[in-house]
Amino acid sequence: MAEPLNKPKRPPQIRTGLTDTGVKKAADKSARTRAREFALQALYQHLVGRNDAESIDAFTRDLVGFHKADSAHYDALLHGCIEGATALDAVITPLLDRPMAEISPVEHAVLWMGAYEFRQCLDVPYRVVINECIELAKAFGGTDGHKYVNGVLHKMAPSLRAAEVAADQSK
């Protein structure tokens, strides 16, 4: 059956750089943002599947789009969070309103990444760390997980980035 000649046209698509869910489109993501996304997926595998870092790393590097990620930052996050898990949990746990076992693996991994970047990635401003972690929790976590991550990281920042937070608050 032939299509009608006067078929109504769809309105042109408006490109804002965000998907329908408010997440950045893939083309607009920085290499570091991509690295954080892959690291989050890898840390999730570690937390849920108890897989070792080397097998997770090999699997993740084969995923579509990994070549666009900052592989050095990914390596630092994956290996740094797994190797420093006990120390990171020690920083995070006092800031929680529930036992760590009740935190979803996605939020747990995001909090690890935030704590790790606060401690080890001093070239990344603390506000960027918080924002990137919130975006990860929005994209991969539960409905209000990003709010929880936001609250915990805002409590954590003054202890791990005291001078930077104080300088920011004095502005």
C-alpha positions in Angstrom: 0.0 0.0 0.0 1.4 3.4 -1.0 2.0 6.1 1.6 -0.2 9.2 1.3 1.5 12.1 -0.4 0.5 14.7 2.2 1.9 12.8 5.1 2.5 15.2 8.0 6.1 15.9 8.7 7.6 15.5 12.1 9.0 18.7 13.7 12.7 19.0 13.5 14.6 17.5 16.3 16.1 19.9 18.8 19.6 18.9 19.8 20.4 20.1 23.3 23.3 17.7 24.1 21.1 15.7 26.5 19.0 12.6 26.0 15.3 12.4 26.9 16.4 11.3 30.4 18.6 14.4 30.9 21.9 12.5 30.5 24.6 13.9 28.2 24.7 12.4 24.8 27.7 10.2 24.0 29.2 12.7 21.6 29.2 15.4 24.2 31.1 13.4 26.9 34.7 14.1 27.8 37.3 11.3 27.9 37.4 11.6 31.7 33.6 11.3 31.9 33.7 8.1 29.8 36.6 6.8 31.9 34.4 7.3 35.0 31.5 5.5 33.4 33.6 2.5 32.5 35.2 2.5 35.9 31.8 2.5 37.5 30.7 -0.5 35.5 33.9 -2.3 36.3 33.6 -1.5 40.1 30.1 -2.7 40.0 31.3 -6.1 38.6 33.8 -6.2 41.4 31.3 -5.4 44.1 28.5 -7.7 42.8 30.4 -10.5 41.1 33.6 -10.4 43.2 35.6 -10.6 40.0 39.3 -9.7 40.2 40.6 -6.5 38.8 42.6 -8.0 36.0 39.6 -10.0 34.5 37.3 -7.0 34.9 39.9 -4.7 33.2 40.3 -7.1 30.3 36.6 -7.3 29.8 36.0 -3.6 30.1 38.7 -2.6 27.6 36.8 -4.7 25.0 33.6 -2.8 25.4 32.3 -0.5 22.6 33.5 3.0 23.1 36.3 2.3 25.5 38.9 3.7 23.0 37.3 7.2 23.6 37.9 7.0 27.4 40.9 8.4 29.3 42.4 5.0 29.9 44.9 6.3 32.5 42.1 7.8 34.6 40.1 4.6 34.2 43.1 2.6 35.4 43.6 4.9 38.4 39.9 4.6 39.4 39.5 0.9 38.9 42.8 -0.3 40.5 42.9 2.5 43.1 39.4 1.9 44.3 39.8 -1.9 44.5 43.2 -1.8 46.2 42.1 1.0 48.6 38.6 -0.4 49.2 39.1 -0.8 53.0 40.5 2.8 53.4 37.8 4.3 51.1 35.1 2.5 53.1 36.6 3.8 56.3 36.2 7.4 55.0 32.7 6.8 53.6 31.1 4.7 56.4 31.0 7.4 59.2 29.0 9.7 56.8 26.3 7.1 56.1 22.9 7.0 57.8 22.8 3.2 57.3 25.1 0.2 57.2 27.3 0.0 54.0 25.6 -3.4 53.2 22.3 -1.4 52.6 23.9 0.9 50.1 23.3 -0.2 46.5 26.4 -1.4 44.6 26.1 1.5 42.2 26.0 4.1 44.9 28.8 2.3 46.7 31.0 2.3 43.6 30.2 6.0 42.9 31.1 6.9 46.5 34.4 4.9 46.2 35.2 6.9 43.1 34.3 10.2 44.7 36.5 9.5 47.8 39.3 8.2 45.6 39.3 11.3 43.4 39.1 13.6 46.4 42.2 11.9 47.9 44.3 11.1 44.8 43.2 13.3 41.9 44.0 16.8 43.2 43.9 18.2 39.6 40.2 17.6 39.6 38.3 20.4 41.5 36.2 19.0 44.3 33.0 20.5 42.8 33.7 18.6 39.5 34.2 15.3 41.5 30.8 15.8 43.2 29.1 16.8 39.9 30.5 13.8 38.0 29.5 11.4 40.7 26.0 12.8 40.8 25.7 12.4 37.1 26.9 8.8 37.3 24.4 8.0 40.1 21.6 9.6 38.0 22.5 7.6 34.9 23.2 4.2 36.5 21.7 4.3 40.0 18.3 4.1 41.6 15.7 6.8 41.5 17.0 9.0 44.3 20.5 7.6 44.6 22.1 10.7 43.2 20.7 12.7 46.1 22.2 10.3 48.6 25.6 10.5 46.8 25.4 14.3 46.7 24.8 14.4 50.5 27.6 12.1 51.4 30.1 13.7 49.1 29.3 17.2 50.3 29.9 15.9 53.9 33.2 14.3 52.8 34.7 17.2 50.8 35.6 19.4 53.8 37.7 16.6 55.4 39.5 15.5 52.2 39.8 18.9 50.4 39.7 21.3 53.4 41.7 24.2 51.8 39.8 24.0 48.5 36.4 23.9 50.2 37.3 26.8 52.6 38.6 28.9 49.7 35.4 28.2 47.7 33.2 29.1 50.7 35.0 32.4 51.3 34.1 33.6 47.8 
